[in-house]
Amino acid sequence: MINFNKAQMLSDLGIDATNNGTSTGVEFFSNGDYIESYSPVDGQLIGKVKTTTKEDYEKVMSVATSAFAEWRNMPAPLRGEIVRQFGEKLRKYKEPLGQLVSYEMGKSLQEGLGEVQEMIDICDFAVGLSRQLYGLTMKSERPMHSMMEQWHPLGVVGIISAFNFPVAVWSWNTALAWICGDVCVWKPSEKAPLCGIACQNIWNEVATENNLPEGISSIVTGDYKVGEYMTQDTRVPLVSATGSIRMGKIVGAEVAKRLGKSILELGGNNAIIVTPDADLKMTITGAVFGAVGTCGQRCTSTRRLIIHESIYDKVKDALVNAYGQLKIGNPLDENNHVGPLIDTDAVNMYNNALEEVVKSGGNILVEGGVLSEKGYESGCYVRPAIAEADNSYQIVQDETFAPILYLIKYSGDVNNAIAIQNGVKQGLSSAIMTNNMREAQTFLSTTGSDCGIANVNIGTSGAEIGGAFGGEKETGGGRESGSDAWKAYMRRQTNTVNYSTELPLAQGIKFDI
């Protein structure tokens, strides 16, 4: 167990735990009601945050749009230098911020620290990218004409993040938006609002030290109604939203009504295919971490294990044995593997899912249940469960944000397994465990996995900063983080320059006057 001092952690992050005063990132306090943040670790009140009223929101947008007019004119490499400094601040505050992520959200301390490291990594990526916002030059069909394509910042980027990654997903968006010349207004999850306050406080240090205008980064707090302010606001050309499919459909529709742009990172129903040529040790490690890491509350968590019939019993027995070794408890104790679910609503969904799989004809291999003895007083600790099921069950088709792993048997060749894997509405992450090159390449081919992420011999959970993150189908189709995801935060412009003394028209059209 680490020496965890809650008061010191909050103080280090600029959060006043004595009177629960918090700022929205501009020079005024919110006027709304309080959100109380309780830790799922011990059920204790961490602090309170005032919600953003419509009047507050208008003030935030006024400051943000004013800041954009200045920020967009700073050369991109200089914006990159600001992001570099933000990354250095994150290194300085990595331990207390990682602790807050673990304590407020409930993931293990290792994962909390890892989430802050993701923030640092995306800052490093963005710094390099600030010198690589490349356009194109093209050959014109008209003599003495040149053509090029360049990219310009969009404006105010709205970010709506989920509780399960309360800081990293914000940074994936904001680090790229910043170097592109955009400013950001962030609505952190109402289930982890103090993580948002902490990040804003860290940014404020960088902004003050560089004499930057307020509004390059701002936060708004509250429930879905605050999110609606952004989705309906024509001053926000891009809204990046992470959450459930239900939420994403609402956000996407609202933004589309005003012909705005959206990046949607929604649900996952991720599977690992286990073929007869799989390495069993690697398979078990990848499946167990994928299923129980963050207590099954990652969008990339492993929900389904699709196992060939010839090795099904062997894999099943190894998994049951591995689950018997899991330690459930305080996530700030590094000896524990599994922390709590976010709240009692999540516990109810977990219980309902286990009931539904039995009603559908499934067989529970590893019993679940809610832990209530000493040390589990918050009521949010559950046992990771394993159930044998069929892919057609409605509960298997749906995503349950909890540590429930469904074992599904397949026969025949790998194409049958791929069909089962693709046979859900979500399309985020996928994996295959095999040492057979043909199976691996089939999985990665045009007729293979239909997900945005497809892995060979690693699990579904987690992703590296350098690759674009996102999924297909009802996962939303958006991309964040690496590769060329930066283009979503900019507008494309085609330019033609005529440096001749004539005005020839395209396609050889004649228009003599």
Steps between C-alpha positions, in 0.01 A plus 500: 500500500642839407511784748183665372419840647175627349533854634856532371401360158220754462721782623775409253245525218367836611166368626377652824343207682405713801239718329477308171559813294589435138544717192365448150822615338411867459490772763161425650329229697208296379157595630327163473428228752770276641607162363631280780782265406509182708781248465394147403809383691367578847172686444642820646421850373807639319368845417229706335495681168247763396319432175505734203186704437401626159623844603834353608527315172454821303786658696721200428422516128566872488843452654575196280409668173708803596797277582468322166550828312841531666604135534448410131750770396781354709727288275430130540851414629456762774166343592692174509740654751205582726378142474853380583490705817160354587652153460778598741241615753328164467828329578526715812145417612489142376482339844221711656299509177537123458385455859197721441406303187525178700312635801223688319441247220604174669759359261824357634779742591717348226225577248447848646869580462491339155216730399706806594789352304269486198445873546876556505543283191236684297665829593831366367325383184331837455825693542651317203177532306504878542774509235326249273157640422566430136292600203551402136607657173332388178561556131246722331360423156530873418832660402673724754265393778591332828272304731540407862302372795540638848337455840361766735371477859128450553436714808350383829514122543249354744612189690264271692687223682396190694579392856710196412789705360437827682817677381668313213226528239477874562872529435478295178267766368633816654871446431426459129242779494744738666783445253248534215414849633165414659385578852308249710196496725482178699210337681656232720286215624275598789616173659863620514485881500799562726731339244388770259562775755849364566591500130369855461709613796812347346428674169445829682858487627631471144269775377605738777871435454471577127261796533244321283141621468238323707270273305750285313383233740171526690275253675126485553349264754168326541281232348381446143326837495838675507612279215196615304626857519795396286326258266247770405748788482603615151806663656635149563583360155625166638373293792703198607290273722596179678237285666218258434345428163172647625674825593698508176189470285348800678818708472556404137144587404506836680831606347388381155185714522720809481741333252778495756772237528527229762751242615313216670678237710221275623441146618709192443409132511848371449602143431815290497504206259699205634603254231656153541840657425480754783764536770296410809705703750474815291131437446418473869704809590337709227149375570514546877644851491264596218197376693575618854730802451326819619237256633379446142430870449718568197346553160764251383428244775477140384135396512507184286750216463436301181679166544545212257322185617820292494660709777188638666517294820871565541458876469193497724678313779802730482278808523306368798830429673631850423182666630545311825823691556357851453518737795215749534533807715621855547654600164760715677646175636723370223452142620140507375407421139141627495348814650136609523240588241434873471173502698203295613317560170785312330465223759131466415581469128757232585246302703235533230740376232582185700130433549430551130772265379356221718145574377630478143642152561858582591708322762688691773851357534642749747239639734465873533352692788531821696753515783368653821736396777754724672707696251220507242265745673444714188283226353680528163729195517395195295655170406607461135280233343527258208200360314464253213266658248391526140574806291129533414395574858378860526707557814810389309411730212481793741798654678501464878756729662607245761740204542293231328672280242297284261654179363374407153595180318567484126570218258655483154754752375585852611242653266224360721657666804532831314131486408409457868732782600354735240146397586435788741407864440814640660838509327774639720775252594571141405779246529606156389733264681679277251844401378355411160600769249208425269249540783661826612501647150142389436399679820670819378371475143208670330275210599637487856428708807263791438628694802704819513769312696612149410785338694698179460632325811413783736167566667228751418566732791720806470653680205816691421502875447656478152202326342163655426250381761137432418252255357238429237127427490324613819833583660468824307772506236706776659878504545710659772864506606762391246556458127315775308220544756610866522315572177166474680589811699569715193325616187642418157545772241600464133685798349569586136738781404510644149834668436443546124361801313203301372195342663461152351205306637506145625401209272584714198178702523488810275330814622595790276362845568 
